[in-house]
Amino acid sequence: MTLMLHVNAKPVEYDGLRELETPPATQTHVPIAHYRVVDLVRSTVAMYGHEIVGEHHGITEDGSRYFGLLSLRSTYGNYEDTVGLRNSHDKSFPIGIAFGSRVFVCDNMAFMADHVVKRRHTANLKRDLPGLVGELIEPLADHREQQHRTFERYKHTMLTDERADHAVLNMYREGIVNLQRIPDVLKEWQEPSFEEFQTERSAWRLFNAATFALTGRVTDNPNATPRLHKVIDGVCERLN
């Protein structure tokens, strides 16, 4: 999972969030303490039987903006699900909670995932937020099952170098990678950095080669992941 903090933000432990002061409410803006957002998501995730195995939190220097990621243990191994969090006390953006197999949260306002809930800080937010989080987390098990089936199909679809080259060209056509990134994808396809991808030349290996090449560049192309799935799904459909 990815939490990118720039010069105006810094990492912080959860206990540090509890030490921050929350501004008083006005008639039009009702701030929620950053740690309370974390607590709410933690408890809701646990209520639906999901285990948090990692956390990353960040705040701006003045403490007014918060960014966080929670990593959930996958029942299927070799990848994790993530929940992205965002909150502000200065009206700069609404509270945000996101879920996805690849979540990107950044203090430059990039906030991308498969499923996202955003709500303004109104008087009704504290009342409505638990239900909204529950609506996001409740279908997580079904999403995980669907994701698992997709990844298993990728793993069992073998590719020749010619088909991989064609798929990478389609990634370029779909705007997933630019010309500068094509060599990165091909290099990772030919010589994977991770041992688990070095044995079988599968669609799963190509999918991970592309995501590896896009690491740290998701903000430049927020639609890259769904478009990538479209390309890899197309390859699998033609071969199965």
C-alpha positions in Angstrom: 0.0 0.0 0.0 1.1 3.5 -0.7 1.0 6.6 1.6 3.0 9.5 0.0 3.8 12.5 2.2 5.5 15.6 0.8 7.4 18.4 2.4 4.3 19.8 4.2 3.4 16.6 5.9 5.0 14.0 8.2 4.4 10.5 9.5 2.9 10.2 12.9 2.0 7.3 15.2 -1.6 6.7 16.3 -0.9 8.0 19.8 0.3 11.2 18.2 -3.2 11.7 16.6 -4.8 11.6 20.0 -2.7 14.5 21.2 -3.9 16.8 18.5 -6.6 19.4 19.3 -9.8 19.4 17.3 -11.2 22.8 16.4 -14.6 23.7 17.8 -17.7 23.2 15.6 -19.5 26.0 13.9 -23.0 26.0 12.4 -21.7 24.9 9.0 -18.6 22.9 9.9 -18.3 20.1 12.4 -14.7 18.7 12.6 -14.1 15.2 13.7 -10.9 14.2 15.5 -8.5 12.4 13.2 -8.1 9.5 15.7 -11.9 9.1 15.9 -12.0 8.4 12.2 -9.3 5.8 12.6 -11.1 4.2 15.6 -14.4 4.1 13.7 -12.8 2.3 10.7 -10.9 0.0 13.0 -14.0 -1.1 14.9 -16.1 -1.5 11.8 -13.4 -3.6 10.0 -13.1 -5.8 13.1 -16.9 -6.2 13.4 -17.0 -7.7 10.0 -14.2 -10.1 10.8 -11.3 -8.4 9.0 -7.8 -8.2 10.6 -5.6 -5.1 10.4 -2.0 -6.1 10.1 -0.4 -2.7 9.4 -1.1 1.0 9.8 0.5 4.2 8.4 -0.6 7.7 9.4 0.5 11.2 8.4 -0.5 14.7 9.2 0.4 18.2 7.9 2.8 20.3 10.0 -0.1 22.1 11.7 -2.1 18.9 12.3 -5.1 20.2 10.3 -5.0 17.5 7.7 -4.7 13.7 8.2 -3.9 10.9 5.8 -3.8 7.2 6.6 -3.7 3.6 5.4 -4.7 0.4 7.1 -3.5 -2.9 5.7 -5.9 -5.9 6.0 -4.7 -9.5 6.1 -6.0 -11.4 3.0 -7.5 -14.8 3.5 -6.0 -15.8 0.1 -2.3 -14.8 0.9 0.3 -13.1 -1.3 -1.5 -9.8 -1.4 -3.3 -7.5 1.0 -6.4 -5.3 0.9 -6.1 -1.7 2.1 -8.3 1.0 3.5 -7.4 4.6 2.9 -8.4 7.4 5.2 -8.4 11.2 4.9 -9.7 13.9 7.2 -9.3 17.7 7.5 -10.0 20.3 10.2 -9.5 23.3 7.9 -12.3 22.7 5.3 -9.7 21.8 2.7 -11.4 18.5 1.8 -14.2 16.2 3.0 -13.7 13.2 5.1 -12.8 10.2 2.9 -12.7 6.5 3.4 -11.6 4.2 0.5 -11.2 0.5 0.0 -9.2 -1.3 -2.7 -6.6 -3.9 -3.5 -4.3 -0.9 -4.4 -5.0 2.3 -2.5 -3.1 5.5 -3.0 -3.4 8.4 -0.4 -1.4 11.5 -0.8 -1.2 14.9 0.9 -1.3 16.6 -2.5 -5.1 15.6 -2.5 -4.8 12.5 -4.6 -7.2 9.9 -3.1 -7.8 6.9 -5.3 -9.1 3.4 -4.7 -11.7 0.9 -6.0 -14.5 2.2 -3.7 -14.5 5.6 -2.0 -16.9 7.4 0.4 -16.6 11.2 0.8 -18.7 13.3 3.1 -18.5 17.0 4.2 -18.1 17.9 7.8 -21.7 18.7 8.6 -23.8 18.3 11.7 -25.2 15.0 10.5 -21.8 13.5 9.6 -21.1 12.0 13.1 -24.6 10.4 12.9 -24.3 9.1 9.4 -20.6 8.1 9.2 -20.8 4.7 11.1 -23.5 3.6 8.7 -21.5 4.8 5.6 -18.4 3.0 6.8 -20.4 -0.1 7.4 -21.8 0.0 3.9 -18.3 0.2 2.5 -16.9 -2.6 4.7 -19.8 -5.0 4.6 -19.4 -6.2 1.0 -15.6 -6.5 1.5 -15.8 -10.3 1.7 -17.6 -10.5 -1.6 -15.1 -8.1 -3.2 -12.2 -10.2 -1.9 -13.7 -13.4 -3.3 -14.2 -11.7 -6.7 -10.7 -10.3 -6.6 -9.3 -13.8 -5.7 -11.0 -15.4 -8.7 -9.6 -12.7 -11.0 -6.1 -13.2 -9.7 -6.3 -17.0 -9.9 -7.4 -16.6 -13.6 -4.3 -14.4 -14.2 -2.1 -17.0 -12.5 -3.4 -19.9 -14.7 -3.1 -18.0 -18.0 0.3 -18.6 -19.5 1.7 -16.0 -22.0 4.3 -16.1 -24.7 6.7 -13.1 -25.0 4.8 -12.2 -28.2 1.5 -12.0 -26.3 3.1 -10.1 -23.5 4.5 -7.6 -25.9 1.1 -7.2 -27.5 -0.5 -6.6 -24.1 2.1 -4.0 -23.2 1.3 -2.2 -26.4 -2.3 -2.2 -25.5 -1.4 -0.8 -22.1 0.2 2.1 -24.0 -2.8 2.5 -26.3 -5.1 2.6 -23.2 -3.0 5.3 -21.6 -1.9 3.1 -18.7 1.8 3.5 -19.4 3.7 6.1 -21.5 6.6 5.4 -23.8 9.1 6.0 -20.9 7.4 3.3 -18.8 7.2 0.6 -21.4 10.9 -0.5 -20.9 10.2 -0.8 -17.2 7.3 -3.1 -17.7 9.2 -5.3 -20.2 12.2 -5.5 -17.9 10.0 -6.6 -14.9 8.3 -9.1 -17.2 11.6 -10.6 -18.4 13.5 -10.3 -15.0 11.0 -10.1 -12.1 12.3 -8.4 -9.0 10.4 -10.8 -6.8 11.0 -14.6 -6.6 7.4 -15.6 -6.7 7.0 -14.2 -10.3 10.2 -15.8 -11.7 8.9 -19.3 -12.4 5.8 -19.1 -14.6 5.3 -16.6 -17.4 1.7 -15.9 -16.6 -0.8 -13.0 -16.9 -0.3 -12.6 -13.2 3.4 -12.0 -13.7 2.6 -9.4 -16.4 0.0 -7.7 -14.2 2.5 -7.3 -11.4 5.2 -6.2 -13.8 2.9 -3.3 -14.9 1.9 -2.4 -11.3 5.6 -2.5 -10.3 6.5 -0.1 -13.1 3.7 2.3 -12.0 4.7 2.4 -8.3 4.9 5.9 -7.1 3.3 7.3 -10.3 -0.4 6.5 -9.6 -1.2 10.2 -9.1 -0.2 10.9 -12.7 -2.8 8.4 -13.9 -5.6 7.7 -11.5 -7.4 5.3 -13.9 -4.4 3.1 -14.5 -5.4 0.2 -12.3 -9.0 -0.4 -13.8 -7.6 0.0 -17.3 -4.8 -2.4 -16.5 -7.4 -5.0 -15.4 -9.3 -4.4 -18.6 -6.1 -5.2 -20.7 -5.2 -8.3 -18.7 -8.8 -9.6 -18.6 -8.8 -9.2 -22.4 -5.7 -11.3 -22.7 -7.1 -14.0 -20.4 -10.5 -14.1 -22.3 -8.7 -14.7 -25.6 -6.7 -17.6 -24.3 -9.3 -19.3 -22.1 
